[in-house]
Amino acid sequence: MALDVTHSVVSGSTIGPWQNNTMRVERVGAIGTEPGIYTGYVRVYGSTGQVKTLEIVVGDGTYGSGTGYQIRDDFAYDSVSQDGSSIQIPIVTTGGAQFASGASLYWSRVDRFRFTYSIAQLSFSFRKTSSNSTTTYLYLNAQGDGNNRYLSNVEYAFYRFSEI
């Protein structure tokens, strides 16, 4: 049996920038377009500028600035509180996000990605139910400890089980 696999390493100035103490979503890369169950991992590598309170997000919603977008890059989402408030990433079946990890301090030994050896990995699964004309993307929701903070690399791989 062969499975469709998406694997990518994104690096450099495409992973950011994040501003001082302001949570913002940044798109990292495409995962897939076909419906199904996706399972895989995301590995985040720090850099010399500190990125903190990082959250991994996967979604098939529209992305950009303003109220017309389901996953907004101009809105300060809260990834630390655990009360399901309206300022958290919207989790929905289709459109918006299908997975949000919560802040890295909850699933990793790393909360502040200060160095290139500050590495955290998370494995998870999610279900994509939207049509194959809609792409699901990997996002990071994070903030800097100072302005214009970047990560050195984000590696991810997902394989898809088709739905019957």
N, C-alpha and C positions, 0 to 999 in steps of 0.2 A: 504494500500500500504506500503510495506517495502522497504527501501532504503539501499544500501550498505554504511556503514559508516566506515571510518578509523579514529581512535582516538589514540593519543600517547602523552606521556610526556617524553621528553628526558632531562636528567639532568647530571650535573657534568662535568667531564673532557672531555666528548664527544662533548661538545658545545664550540669548540675552538681548539687550541689557536689562537688568533689574535695578530699580532705584532704591534709595535709602528708605527702609521701613515702609515700603508701599507694595503690597501684594499685587502682582499682575500676572496674567496668563500669557505665555509665549508658545507659539506652535513650533514643534520640533520636526515632525515629519509624518508622512502617510503610513498607515498600517494596512488598509485593504478596502476593497469596495464590495466584495461579495458577502451576502448574508451568511451567518453561521456562528459557531462557537469558536472564539479565538483564545488561545492560551499562549503565554510566553513570559518574557521578563523585560525589565528596564533596568539598566545600570547607569548610574549618574557619577561622574567624576568631577571633583572640585577643581579649583583653580587658585591663582594667587590672590584674587579678589574674592571676598567672602560673600557667598550666596547662602541665605538661611531660610528656614521655615518652608522648605520645598515640599510640594505636593505633586504627585503624578496624576494626570487626568487623561482619559480616553473618551473621545466623543465624535459623533457624526453630525453635530449641529453646525449652524453657520457661525463663522468666527470673524470678529472685527470690532470696530468702535461704534458705540451708540446702542440705543434701545432696540433697534431692529435685529440685533445679533443675539443668538442663544448663548454663545460662549464669548464673553466680552473681554477684549484686551485693554479696555479703558476703565475697568471696574475693579475695585479692591475687594476681591473675594476673601473670606476668612476661612483658613484651613485649620485653625487651632481649636476653636470652640466645638463642642460635641453636642450641641442642642438642636441641630437640624434647622437653624435659622435661615431666613431668606437671603442672607449674604454669603451663603456657602454655594459651591458649584452645584448647579441644578442637575440632579440625577433623574433621567427619564428613560423610557424604553427606546424612543426614536427622537432625534433632535436633541440638542443639549449634550450632556455627557452620559455615558453608560458606566463609567468607573471613575472614582476619585479616591485616592489612597489616604487622604488626611495628611497632616504634617509628618515629615520624616522622623521627628522625634518619637512617634508612635510605632513605627515599623522598622526603624534602623538605629544603629548605634551612632549615626551621624545626624546632627541637627543643623550644624553650621559647616558648609562645604568650604573650608578655608585653604586647603592645600590640594595639590594634584593627587595625593594619596588618600584624600577624604573620599572614599568610594562607598556607595550604597547600592544595593540591588533589591528589587522587589519582583516576585513572580506572582502572576494573577491571571484570571480568565474573565472574559466578558462575552456577552451575546450581542451580535449585530443583527437587527431585524429590518433595518431600512433597505431600500432597493439598491441594486448594484450601480445606480447612477449617482449614489451618494458615497463619498469617501469618509472613512473613519481615520481620525488623526490622533497622534500623541501630542499632548501639551504638558507644560510644566507651569505650575502656579507657585511663585516664589517672590522673595524680596531680597534686596541687597543690604549689606552692612556698610553703606556708603553708596555713592552714585555710580552708575555704569559698571555693574558687576556682571561677570560672565562665568559660565562653566567651561571647562576645557573639552569635555566630551559627554555625549549621551549615546549609549549603545542600546539597541532594542531588537528583539526578535520575537515574532509571533507566527504560529501556524494555525491553520483554520480547518475545523471539522465542518463539513457541509451539513446543512439541515435537510431532513427528509421530508 
